[in-house]
Amino acid sequence: MSTGRGARRTGVLVVGASAAGLATVEALRREGYTDPITLLGGEHHLPYDRPPLSKQVLSGAWRPEQTLLRPPRQLTGFDCDFVLGKPALALDLASRTVSTATGEFTADHVVLATGATPRLFPGTEGITGVHVLRTLDDALTLRDALRTARRVVVVGEGVLGAEIAATARRSGLDVTLTGPQSAPMAAQLGPLAAERLAALHTGEGVRLRLGVGVRGCTARDGAVTGVVLEDSHELPADLVVVAIGAIPMTDWLAGSGLTLDNGIVCDAQGRTAPGVYAAGDVARWHHPALGTAIRLENRTSATLQAGVVAATITGAERAHQPIPYFWTDQFDAKIQVHGLITADANARVVEGDPADGRFVVAFDRAGVPAAVLGWNMPKQVAAYRRALVEVYSPAPVPAP
Ligand SMILES: Cc1cc2nc3c(=O)[nH]c(=O)nc-3n(C[C@H](O)[C@H](O)[C@H](O)COP(=O)(O)OP(=O)(O)OC[C@H]3O[C@@H](n4cnc5c(N)ncnc54)[C@H](O)[C@@H]3O)c2cc1C
């Protein structure tokens, strides 16, 4: 076990150099933190943004540099030591020391922002032509492979799978989207919008093979030849993308003493242990208004949580009861969801018409507003979001 002796000392050590990690650094400086900050990243790239990977990067519309979260010139202004290409291997809680393969860092505060990693499909290891998409390197490899592919099968009908299917189809490929739900993103959008999304994909030429699980992949001479469904049907493919969810990157923290349960379990200010915090996809924060801990895998939450962690470190306790939010872009549809859509929620169209490709759906549970979904109606959905404030972000009750 590390004692921290001989380690490099820093004020704040942020582990994970992406959306949540960089936003923590920026927020700390904004809050007036003046001690040294070190940002430790497992990837070799400067911090970049992930949402464009399945859209503009995959389609070839953007060059990799366009995904940078901040230009190099601006990064210099944060007066932060960037240590890239060095994954953290272990955390010693008592001394707040993080080890890498080549050295150790001891900090007054450690912020864990290591994100998530794709869930893999068992039995596909080592088969060429089977891809996942999480990193810039994944996106560039997949983009290049799509250029010579003919038949693409996307396994996983959640948001990432649906986006990849849309982008690949827009590039003129033969694309099949498969997964166990009855429509793409059914769990995240509710049946009404998910059926509209199914119609959009079908209308654009994506083949939907839904409502059935996937058993595995077939291969010849080490190269993928298809996907076998639970009903024994085989979908031929020369390229398969597996998008079946992501797992919080906590392996390296096993045995550290932190509470790990579908992410790093934190209080409502991002604390997980004295002087240790977590933010972004890896973190499961207590949500006071909901009375439970939730882990949000979306871009907005990464930035918001980073701001709260920076405030916690600098002593400016900030209440955090977010209204969860995500967006997705597929073909000509921008879909935005505020709040949490659950299977027991009632849905009704409150603006526009699904048939026109512009509408807003409001969801409630037993009459209590639960979520609002906008389809190509950003202004209107923002107005309906106000009804959620009382549910997710009520004003704190003053102390007696
Ligand atoms: C392709 C794609 C498209 C998306 N599109 C949308 C969208 O349209 N809308 C939306 O709201 N959200 C979207 N998201 C989700 C959004 O990008 C994430 O919520 C966001 O990136 C989370 O930021 P993060 O910093 O917590 O984690 P990440 O972005 O995953 O960053 C974590 C970083 O930590 C590094 N790391 C991991 N382990 C270690 C270690 N041991 N040591 C050091 N570094 C480590 C990783 O390499 C990575 O660079 C998308 C995600 C993907 C992958």
The ligand as an ORCA input file, in Angstrom:
! r2SCAN-3c Opt
* xyz 0 1
  C     -20.321      8.287    -29.018
  C     -21.025      9.017    -27.908
  C     -22.022      9.930    -28.213
  C     -22.674     10.620    -27.182
  N     -23.673     11.499    -27.509
  C     -24.314     12.170    -26.509
  C     -25.355     13.084    -26.811
  O     -25.743     13.268    -27.975
  N     -25.951     13.739    -25.780
  C     -25.563     13.550    -24.465
  O     -26.130     14.166    -23.548
  N     -24.554     12.694    -24.155
  C     -23.943     11.991    -25.143
  N     -22.935     11.109    -24.834
  C     -22.566     10.919    -23.412
  C     -21.500     11.943    -22.992
  O     -20.496     12.035    -23.945
  C     -20.941     11.495    -21.641
  O     -21.981     11.616    -20.703
  C     -19.740     12.345    -21.213
  O     -18.668     12.156    -22.104
  C     -19.318     11.967    -19.804
  O     -18.143     12.617    -19.489
  P     -17.115     12.022    -18.419
  O     -15.973     12.996    -18.386
  O     -17.829     11.685    -17.182
  O     -16.630     10.619    -19.008
  P     -15.841     10.274    -20.318
  O     -16.177     11.233    -21.389
  O     -16.038      8.828    -20.567
  O     -14.308     10.519    -19.924
  C     -13.628      9.748    -18.987
  C     -12.152      9.835    -19.281
  O     -11.455      9.191    -18.238
  C     -10.438      8.384    -18.811
  N     -10.093      7.302    -17.877
  C     -10.777      6.161    -17.645
  N     -10.139      5.406    -16.730
  C      -9.030      6.102    -16.374
  C      -7.959      5.853    -15.478
  N      -7.913      4.745    -14.730
  N      -6.980      6.778    -15.370
  C      -7.018      7.928    -16.087
  N      -8.000      8.208    -16.978
  C      -8.995      7.304    -17.108
  C     -11.042      7.885    -20.086
  O     -10.052      7.437    -20.964
  C     -11.768      9.134    -20.575
  O     -10.924      9.944    -21.331
  C     -22.297     10.397    -25.837
  C     -21.287      9.451    -25.541
  C     -20.660      8.768    -26.561
  C     -19.586      7.759    -26.229
*
